Amino acid sequence: MVKKEIIQIKKDPASLAIALVLPVMLLFLLGYAVSSEVENMDIAIWDQNKTQESRNLIQQYGNSHYFTTSYHVTSYEEVDHLLDNGKIGMALVIPPNFSKQIPIQEASIQLLIDGSDPNIANTALKNASLITKNTSLDIQKEQLNKQGVQEVSKPLKEESRVFYNPDMDMMKFNIPGLIGLIMQEVILILTAFSLVREKERGTMEQLIVTPIKPSELILGKLTPYTVIGFISFLFVLISGVLWFGVPIQGSIPLLILLSILFLITTLAMGILVSTIAKNQLQAMQIAFAIILPSVIISGFVFPREPMPFIIQAMGGFIPLTYFLEILRGIFLKGIGIEELWKQTLILLTFTVILCIATTLSFKKRLK
């Protein structure tokens, strides 16, 4: 059965190309495209002060790589129009008495932010607050120096420490998640067509008359795809580490071992889809019905903690949810099996259940 499947794969170079080339291509595309960091956001400026101090503040916003001062307005109506049309992500409003209030530490500005995307809005607010605070201190210091005062009354001090990703580099967070997501999508779609292809090509009869059990047939189907999936995983892993510069803080053998477990889980899921579907179109529809929730509620895009309990429970039935925790735990935190045993056990349970369900759902007879 394994030999037969290998021969069939060799005769289908398109599927082999999907398994080996598509994952790396998706990693490069999504690695650069998937990011919640704010860079070069178009903002509007309403400077009602028009002094050297206000111009310095505007210059600091323009010099940063977070914002681009694309529009200068003179009313809230203009700001509302730009926000409504999505032309800007934020507006900076400087009041008329801005420069006069700086020496007495009462200066304030107004930030009007498009909150359509909460992640981007929150990041923009933090970046804007940091620029404003640093600029106001520089302006205050310059004014006090002119008056012969050397010390500046600084705002409340903050002491911050960032664990696991001190630079808060989104690439280090995105790449491990992309590896898991890409592997699930490619392997699931690839294997979802395996038995359906036999039905449409008319070779199912030959499988039915073979003297093997359904479990042996499923194992024969899984084995070559497991090897192909593992090679594809290595390609994506090496690309993520070498090209994107995302280091693996934890055990590489543990990462490979648990990744093989996830591959088998995904392969079993794909074979199950293939046994249920009656044709390739139906198999594709079922596969995408699995992939879409995996992207949304697995923790790949949105954090799971704020989600309602029901949504979190639904995400608990998706193997990718636990594999993402494994990937990010090993990549970023460097944790071992003592912290990942729960996720490993759940993935193993998924694998056993899916393999049993696949064997039971496949019947060696035509309908």
C-alpha positions in Angstrom: 0.0 0.0 0.0 2.8 2.4 0.9 4.7 1.5 -2.4 1.5 2.0 -4.4 0.9 5.4 -2.8 4.5 6.5 -3.4 4.1 5.6 -7.1 0.9 7.5 -7.3 2.5 10.6 -5.7 5.4 10.4 -8.2 2.8 10.4 -11.0 1.2 13.5 -9.5 4.0 16.2 -9.5 1.5 19.0 -8.9 0.6 17.6 -5.4 4.2 17.1 -4.6 5.0 20.7 -5.6 2.1 21.9 -3.3 3.6 20.0 -0.4 7.1 21.2 -0.8 7.0 24.6 -2.5 3.7 26.1 -1.3 4.6 26.1 2.5 7.8 28.1 1.9 6.1 30.5 -0.4 3.3 31.1 2.1 5.8 31.6 4.9 7.5 34.4 2.9 4.2 36.0 1.9 2.5 35.9 5.3 5.7 36.5 7.2 5.9 40.0 5.7 2.2 40.6 5.4 0.9 39.4 8.8 1.8 42.1 11.3 -0.1 44.3 13.8 2.7 46.8 14.2 2.0 50.4 13.2 4.3 51.9 10.6 3.9 54.9 8.4 0.3 55.5 9.6 -1.3 58.5 7.8 -2.3 61.1 10.4 -3.9 64.5 10.3 -2.4 67.5 12.2 -4.5 70.4 13.5 -2.0 73.0 15.0 -4.0 75.7 16.7 -0.9 77.0 18.5 1.5 77.6 15.6 4.6 78.1 17.7 8.1 76.7 17.7 7.1 74.3 20.4 4.1 72.9 18.4 6.2 72.7 15.3 8.8 70.7 17.2 6.1 68.3 18.3 4.8 67.8 14.8 8.3 67.3 13.5 8.9 64.5 16.0 5.8 62.7 14.8 6.9 63.2 11.2 10.4 61.9 11.9 9.2 58.7 13.5 8.6 55.7 11.3 5.3 55.1 13.0 3.4 58.1 11.5 3.3 60.1 8.3 1.9 63.7 8.7 -0.1 63.5 5.5 -2.9 66.0 6.2 -3.1 69.4 7.9 -6.6 70.4 8.9 -8.3 73.4 10.6 -11.5 71.9 12.0 -13.0 68.8 13.6 -15.3 68.4 10.6 -12.2 67.8 8.4 -10.9 65.3 10.9 -14.2 63.4 11.0 -14.3 63.3 7.2 -10.8 61.9 7.0 -11.5 59.3 9.7 -14.9 58.3 8.1 -13.2 57.7 4.7 -10.3 55.7 6.2 -7.7 58.1 4.9 -6.1 58.6 8.3 -5.7 56.4 11.3 -5.2 59.2 13.8 -5.5 62.9 14.2 -3.2 65.1 16.4 -4.9 68.2 17.8 -2.7 70.8 19.4 -4.7 73.4 21.5 -4.1 77.2 21.2 -2.4 77.5 24.6 -0.1 74.5 24.2 3.2 76.4 24.5 2.1 78.5 27.4 1.2 75.5 29.4 4.4 73.6 29.0 6.4 75.4 31.7 3.7 74.8 34.3 3.4 71.2 33.2 -0.2 71.5 32.1 0.2 71.2 28.4 -2.0 68.6 26.7 -2.9 67.4 23.2 -5.8 65.5 21.8 -5.4 62.2 19.9 -8.3 61.1 17.8 -7.8 57.5 16.7 -9.6 55.2 14.4 -10.6 52.2 16.6 -11.8 49.9 13.8 -8.8 47.7 14.5 -8.2 47.6 18.3 -4.8 46.2 18.0 -3.5 48.9 15.6 -5.3 51.6 17.6 -3.8 50.5 20.9 -0.3 50.4 19.3 -0.8 53.8 17.7 -1.8 55.3 21.0 1.2 53.9 22.8 3.6 55.1 20.1 2.0 58.6 20.1 2.1 58.9 23.9 5.8 58.0 23.9 6.6 60.6 21.2 4.6 63.3 23.0 6.1 62.6 26.4 9.7 62.7 25.1 9.1 65.8 23.0 7.4 67.7 25.8 10.3 66.9 28.1 12.8 68.2 25.5 10.7 71.4 25.0 10.3 72.0 28.8 14.1 71.5 29.4 14.9 73.9 26.6 12.6 76.6 28.1 13.9 76.1 31.6 17.5 76.3 30.4 16.8 79.7 28.9 15.6 80.8 32.3 18.8 79.5 34.0 17.1 76.4 35.5 19.1 73.2 35.0 16.7 70.6 36.5 13.6 69.4 34.8 10.6 68.1 36.7 10.1 64.8 35.0 6.9 62.8 34.9 6.4 59.7 37.0 9.2 57.2 36.3 8.4 53.8 34.8 10.4 50.7 35.1 9.6 48.1 32.5 10.8 44.7 31.7 9.8 42.6 28.8 10.3 38.8 29.0 10.9 36.4 26.1 10.8 39.1 23.4 12.5 42.2 24.8 12.4 44.1 21.5 8.7 43.2 21.1 9.5 42.1 17.6 6.2 40.9 16.0 8.2 38.7 13.5 9.4 36.5 16.4 5.7 36.1 17.4 4.3 35.6 13.9 6.7 33.2 12.4 6.1 30.3 14.8 2.4 30.7 14.4 2.8 30.8 10.6 4.7 27.6 10.6 1.8 25.8 12.4 -0.9 27.4 10.3 0.8 26.8 6.9 1.6 23.1 7.8 -2.0 22.5 8.7 -3.4 24.1 5.6 -1.1 22.4 3.1 -1.2 19.0 4.7 -4.9 19.0 5.3 -5.8 20.0 1.7 -3.2 17.6 0.3 -4.5 14.5 2.2 -8.2 15.5 1.9 -8.1 14.5 -1.8 -6.3 11.2 -1.3 -9.3 8.8 -1.1 -11.6 11.1 -3.1 -9.1 11.0 -5.9 -9.3 7.2 -5.9 -13.1 7.4 -6.2 -13.1 9.8 -9.1 -10.3 7.9 -10.9 -12.2 4.7 -10.6 -9.3 2.9 -8.7 -11.3 2.4 -5.5 -12.4 -1.0 -6.8 -8.8 -2.1 -6.9 -8.3 -1.1 -3.3 -11.5 -2.9 -2.2 -10.3 -6.3 -3.6 -6.9 -6.0 -2.0 -6.3 -8.4 1.0 -5.7 -5.6 3.5 -7.7 -4.2 6.4 -9.1 -0.7 6.5 -6.6 0.2 9.2 -3.8 -1.0 7.0 -5.0 1.0 4.1 -5.3 4.2 6.2 -1.7 3.5 7.5 -0.5 3.1 4.0 -2.1 6.3 3.0 -0.6 8.2 6.0 3.0 7.0 5.8 4.2 8.6 2.6 2.4 11.9 3.3 4.0 11.9 6.8 7.4 11.8 5.2 6.5 14.5 2.7 4.9 16.7 5.4 8.0 16.3 7.6 10.3 17.4 4.7 8.0 20.3 4.1 8.1 21.2 7.8 11.9 21.3 7.8 11.9 23.6 4.8 9.6 26.1 6.5 11.4 25.8 9.8 14.8 26.4 8.3 13.5 29.4 6.3 11.9 30.9 9.4 15.1 30.6 11.4 17.7 31.6 8.7 15.8 34.0 6.6 13.6 35.8 9.1 16.2 35.4 11.9 13.8 33.9 14.5 15.9 31.9 16.9 14.7 28.7 18.6 15.2 29.2 22.4 14.2 25.7 23.4 15.0 22.1 22.4 15.1 21.5 18.7 14.6 17.7 19.0 11.5 18.3 21.1 10.2 20.7 18.6 10.7 18.2 15.8 9.2 15.4 17.8 6.0 17.3 18.7 5.8 18.7 15.1 5.7 15.1 13.8 2.9 14.4 16.2 1.0 17.4 14.9 1.6 16.3 11.3 0.1 12.9 12.0 -2.9 14.6 13.6 -3.4 16.8 10.6 -2.9 13.9 8.2 -5.5 11.8 10.0 -7.9 14.8 9.9 -7.3 15.1 6.2 -7.9 11.4 5.6 -11.1 11.6 7.6 -12.3 14.4 5.4 -11.4 12.3 2.4 -13.4 9.3 3.6 -16.5 11.5 4.3 -16.4 13.6 1.1 -18.0 12.2 -2.1 -15.9 14.3 -4.5 -13.0 16.7 -4.5 -15.2 19.8 -4.4 -16.9 18.5 -1.3 -13.5 17.7 0.2 -12.3 21.2 -0.5 -15.4 22.7 1.2 -15.0 20.6 4.3 -11.2 21.4 4.5 -11.9 25.1 4.3 -14.6 24.8 6.9 -11.9 23.5 9.2 -9.2 26.0 8.2 -11.2 29.2 8.6 -12.1 28.7 12.3 -8.5 27.6 12.9 -7.2 30.9 11.7 -9.7 32.9 13.8 -10.1 31.2 17.1 -6.9 29.2 17.5 -4.9 32.1 18.9 -3.0 32.7 15.6 -4.5 36.1 14.9 -6.5 37.1 18.0 -5.6 36.3 21.6 -7.9 33.7 23.1 -8.1 35.1 26.6 -10.6 37.9 25.9 -12.8 35.6 23.8 -16.2 34.5 25.3 -16.2 31.1 27.0 -18.1 29.4 24.2 -15.6 30.6 21.6 -12.7 29.5 23.7 -14.4 26.1 24.1 -14.8 25.8 20.3 -11.1 26.6 19.9 -10.3 23.8 22.3 -11.4 21.3 19.7 -8.9 22.6 17.1 -5.5 20.8 17.2 -3.8 23.9 15.9 -4.6 25.8 19.1 -2.3 23.5 21.1 0.4 23.3 18.5 0.6 27.1 18.4 1.2 27.0 22.2 3.9 24.4 21.7 5.6 26.3 18.9 5.6 29.7 20.6 6.6 28.1 23.9 9.7 26.4 22.4 10.6 29.3 20.0 10.2 32.2 22.4 10.3 30.9 25.9 12.5 27.9 25.5 10.3 25.8 27.7 10.4 22.0 27.7 8.0 19.0 27.9 7.5 19.6 31.6 5.5 22.7 30.7 4.1 21.4 27.4 2.9 17.9 28.6 -0.7 19.0 28.6 -0.7 20.2 25.0 1.2 17.1 23.9 -1.3 14.8 25.6 -4.2 16.6 24.0 -2.6 16.4 20.5 -1.9 12.7 21.1 -5.6 12.2 22.1 -6.7 14.0 18.9 -4.4 11.7 16.9 -5.8 8.5 18.3 -9.5 9.7 18.0 -9.0 10.9 14.4 -7.3 7.6 13.4 -10.0 5.5 14.9 -12.7 7.7 13.4 -11.0 7.5 10.0 -10.7 3.7 10.1 -14.4 3.3 11.1 -15.7 5.7 8.6 -13.9 4.0 5.7 -15.7 0.9 4.5 -14.2 -1.4 1.8 -17.2 -1.4 -0.3 -18.7 0.8 -2.9 -21.9 2.8 -2.3 
